Amino acid sequence: MSLVEIAVQTFLAFFSIFIYARLLGRQQVSQLTFFEYVTGITFGSIAATIATDVNQRTLTHFIGLTLFAALTYLMQIISLQSRPARKVIEGEPVVMIKNGQILEKNMGTTHYNLDELRMQLRSKGYFNIGDVEYAVMEPNGQLSVLVKSQKRPVTPEDLQVDTDFEGLETELIMDGEIIFQNLNQLNLDLPWLKKQLEQKNVTDLNQVVFAGLDSQGNFYLDTRNDNQVGKADISDKPPD
């Protein structure tokens, strides 16, 4: 098998999985259900076979990959159209804790043990099971926790304190590139941006990692030379 054939098969596998993945939609790994996780692994395995096949069966594997993508897409459509089917395909949430009491039967049906439950609770900042009102295992394996009202942090609403609106920060410069579309949306111009940079003693855009403007009108700037005093080291290596 020649290097050219290997290169062609690799390009075919790469762009096939790229196109099919875009068509099938996007989700973070943490949001994937078990079915979607297994499907993703199988999808990648077939694509890898296309790239490394030495028996000249590239077309066969490509047809299999296309069929697998089509079936996955079909399952997504069925899940969107039918709630009963969605429950079968993606699974259902399962209550693990109710009123501070662990539901051992539900844990057994999901093959979930106490160590895993406590680990997920600790990762969310809850170290006392008795403080938890409800804990629900989601279809993607994540634990959703509702803490008892007596244990919840006090909010401005609880204190009847009025707060200002907090919107999203708008990117103005990223990696030295000005985002003119965002400038226009904010009714700002290049001279205004240059003035903000000059006030921060920045004259070279290539030195700007990020610049943004929040909803309160505060200008944030981060440069490549941060001039930090000292070195932040959180490793357990002994000092030099």
C-alpha positions as CSV (number, residue, x, y, z in Angstrom):
1,M,0.0,0.0,0.0
2,S,1.5,3.3,-1.1
3,L,1.9,6.4,1.1
4,V,-0.4,8.3,-1.3
5,E,-3.2,5.8,-0.7
6,I,-2.7,6.1,3.1
7,A,-2.9,9.9,2.8
8,V,-6.0,9.7,0.7
9,Q,-7.7,7.4,3.1
10,T,-6.7,9.5,6.1
11,F,-8.1,12.7,4.5
12,L,-11.3,10.8,3.6
13,A,-11.7,9.6,7.2
14,F,-10.9,13.0,8.7
15,F,-13.3,15.1,6.6
16,S,-16.0,12.4,6.8
17,I,-16.0,12.4,10.5
18,F,-15.8,16.2,10.5
19,I,-18.8,16.6,8.2
20,Y,-20.9,14.0,9.9
21,A,-20.1,15.3,13.4
22,R,-21.2,18.8,12.3
23,L,-24.4,17.4,10.8
24,L,-25.2,15.4,13.9
25,G,-24.9,18.5,16.1
26,R,-22.6,19.5,19.0
27,Q,-22.6,18.7,22.6
28,Q,-20.0,18.8,25.4
29,V,-18.6,15.5,26.5
30,S,-20.1,16.1,30.0
31,Q,-23.6,16.4,28.4
32,L,-23.4,13.1,26.5
33,T,-25.7,10.3,27.5
34,F,-24.3,6.8,27.7
35,F,-25.7,5.9,24.3
36,E,-24.2,9.0,22.7
37,Y,-20.9,8.3,24.3
38,V,-20.8,4.7,23.0
39,T,-22.0,6.0,19.6
40,G,-19.2,8.5,19.5
41,I,-16.5,5.9,20.2
42,T,-17.9,3.6,17.5
43,F,-18.0,6.4,15.1
44,G,-14.4,7.3,15.7
45,S,-13.4,3.6,15.5
46,I,-14.9,3.2,12.0
47,A,-13.2,6.4,10.8
48,A,-9.9,5.1,12.2
49,T,-10.4,1.9,10.3
50,I,-10.8,3.8,7.1
51,A,-7.6,5.7,7.6
52,T,-5.5,2.6,8.4
53,D,-7.1,-0.1,6.3
54,V,-4.5,-2.0,4.2
55,N,-6.9,-4.4,2.5
56,Q,-8.3,-1.9,0.0
57,R,-11.8,-2.0,1.5
58,T,-12.0,1.8,2.0
59,L,-15.3,2.1,0.2
60,T,-16.9,-0.7,2.3
61,H,-15.8,1.0,5.5
62,F,-16.9,4.4,4.2
63,I,-20.4,3.0,3.4
64,G,-20.5,1.6,6.9
65,L,-19.5,5.0,8.4
66,T,-22.2,6.7,6.4
67,L,-24.9,4.2,7.4
68,F,-23.9,4.5,11.0
69,A,-24.1,8.3,10.9
70,A,-27.5,8.0,9.2
71,L,-28.8,5.7,11.9
72,T,-27.5,8.0,14.6
73,Y,-29.2,10.9,13.0
74,L,-32.4,8.9,12.7
75,M,-32.3,8.1,16.4
76,Q,-31.9,11.8,17.1
77,I,-35.0,12.6,15.1
78,I,-37.0,9.9,16.8
79,S,-35.9,11.2,20.2
80,L,-37.0,14.7,19.3
81,Q,-40.4,13.5,18.0
82,S,-41.3,10.9,20.6
83,R,-40.9,11.3,24.4
84,P,-41.4,7.6,25.1
85,A,-38.7,6.8,22.6
86,R,-36.4,9.4,24.1
87,K,-36.8,7.8,27.5
88,V,-35.7,4.5,26.0
89,I,-32.8,5.8,24.0
90,E,-31.4,8.4,26.4
91,G,-32.6,7.1,29.7
92,E,-34.5,8.8,32.5
93,P,-33.3,10.8,35.6
94,V,-33.2,8.7,38.8
95,V,-33.7,10.1,42.3
96,M,-30.8,9.0,44.5
97,I,-31.5,11.1,47.6
98,K,-34.9,12.3,48.9
99,N,-35.3,14.4,52.0
100,G,-31.8,13.6,53.1
101,Q,-32.4,9.8,52.8
102,I,-30.4,7.7,50.3
103,L,-32.6,5.5,48.1
104,E,-30.7,2.3,48.0
105,K,-33.1,0.6,45.6
106,N,-32.6,3.3,42.9
107,M,-28.9,3.2,43.4
108,G,-28.9,-0.6,42.9
109,T,-30.9,-0.3,39.6
110,T,-28.4,2.1,38.2
111,H,-25.4,0.2,39.5
112,Y,-24.3,3.2,41.4
113,N,-22.4,2.9,44.7
114,L,-22.1,5.1,47.8
115,D,-18.5,6.1,47.1
116,E,-19.5,7.5,43.6
117,L,-22.5,9.3,45.1
118,R,-20.4,11.0,47.8
119,M,-17.7,11.9,45.3
120,Q,-20.2,13.7,43.1
121,L,-21.7,15.4,46.1
122,R,-18.3,16.6,47.3
123,S,-17.4,17.9,43.8
124,K,-20.5,20.1,44.1
125,G,-19.5,21.3,47.5
126,Y,-21.9,19.2,49.6
127,F,-20.1,17.1,52.3
128,N,-23.1,16.3,54.4
129,I,-25.8,14.0,52.9
130,G,-28.3,15.3,55.5
131,D,-28.1,18.8,53.9
132,V,-29.4,17.5,50.6
133,E,-33.1,17.7,49.8
134,Y,-32.9,15.9,46.4
135,A,-30.1,14.4,44.4
136,V,-31.0,13.3,40.9
137,M,-28.8,11.2,38.6
138,E,-29.2,12.6,35.1
139,P,-29.1,10.5,31.9
140,N,-25.6,11.8,31.2
141,G,-24.3,10.6,34.6
142,Q,-24.1,13.9,36.3
143,L,-25.7,14.5,39.7
144,S,-28.1,17.4,40.1
145,V,-28.4,18.5,43.7
146,L,-31.1,20.5,45.5
147,V,-29.8,21.5,49.0
148,K,-32.3,22.0,51.8
149,S,-33.6,25.6,52.0
150,Q,-32.0,26.1,55.5
151,K,-28.6,25.3,54.0
152,R,-28.7,27.5,50.9
153,P,-26.6,30.7,50.7
154,V,-28.4,33.9,51.3
155,T,-29.1,35.8,48.0
156,P,-29.8,39.5,47.4
157,E,-33.4,38.5,46.7
158,D,-33.7,37.0,50.1
159,L,-32.5,40.2,51.6
160,Q,-34.7,42.2,49.3
161,V,-31.7,44.1,47.9
162,D,-31.9,45.6,44.4
163,T,-29.0,44.6,42.1
164,D,-27.8,46.0,38.8
165,F,-28.1,44.1,35.6
166,E,-25.0,42.1,34.7
167,G,-24.7,41.2,31.0
168,L,-22.1,39.3,29.1
169,E,-18.6,40.7,28.5
170,T,-18.1,41.6,24.8
171,E,-14.8,40.6,23.1
172,L,-13.1,43.5,21.4
173,I,-9.6,42.0,20.8
174,M,-8.6,38.4,20.8
175,D,-5.0,37.3,20.1
176,G,-4.1,40.7,18.7
177,E,-7.1,40.7,16.2
178,I,-9.7,43.5,16.6
179,I,-13.3,42.2,16.4
180,F,-14.9,45.0,14.4
181,Q,-18.3,43.4,14.4
182,N,-18.5,43.7,18.2
183,L,-17.2,47.2,18.1
184,N,-20.0,48.2,15.6
185,Q,-22.7,46.5,17.7
186,L,-21.6,48.6,20.7
187,N,-21.6,51.7,18.6
188,L,-17.9,52.1,19.2
189,D,-15.1,52.9,16.8
190,L,-11.4,52.3,16.3
191,P,-10.3,55.6,17.7
192,W,-12.1,54.8,21.0
193,L,-10.4,51.5,21.2
194,K,-7.0,52.9,20.5
195,K,-7.6,55.5,23.3
196,Q,-8.4,52.7,25.7
197,L,-5.2,50.9,24.8
198,E,-3.1,54.0,25.1
199,Q,-4.4,54.6,28.6
200,K,-3.1,51.1,29.4
201,N,0.3,52.0,27.8
202,V,-0.3,49.5,25.0
203,T,0.7,50.5,21.5
204,D,1.2,47.1,19.8
205,L,-1.9,45.0,19.1
206,N,0.3,41.9,18.9
207,Q,0.9,42.2,22.6
208,V,-2.8,42.0,23.4
209,V,-4.1,38.6,24.4
210,F,-7.7,39.7,25.2
211,A,-9.6,42.9,25.5
212,G,-13.3,43.2,26.4
213,L,-16.0,45.5,27.6
214,D,-18.6,44.5,30.3
215,S,-22.2,45.7,30.6
216,Q,-21.1,48.3,33.1
217,G,-18.7,49.9,30.6
218,N,-15.5,48.5,32.3
219,F,-12.7,47.9,29.9
220,Y,-10.6,44.7,30.6
221,L,-7.2,44.1,29.1
222,D,-4.8,41.3,29.2
223,T,-1.4,41.4,27.6
224,R,1.3,38.9,26.9
225,N,3.7,40.6,29.3
226,D,1.7,40.6,32.5
227,N,4.7,41.7,34.7
228,Q,3.5,39.4,37.5
229,V,5.7,39.5,40.6
230,G,6.8,36.1,41.5
231,K,5.9,32.8,39.9
232,A,2.7,31.0,40.8
233,D,3.4,27.3,41.4
234,I,0.8,24.9,42.7
235,S,2.8,21.7,42.0
236,D,4.3,19.6,44.7
237,K,7.8,19.9,43.3
238,P,10.5,21.0,45.8
239,P,11.8,24.5,45.2
240,D,15.0,24.9,43.1
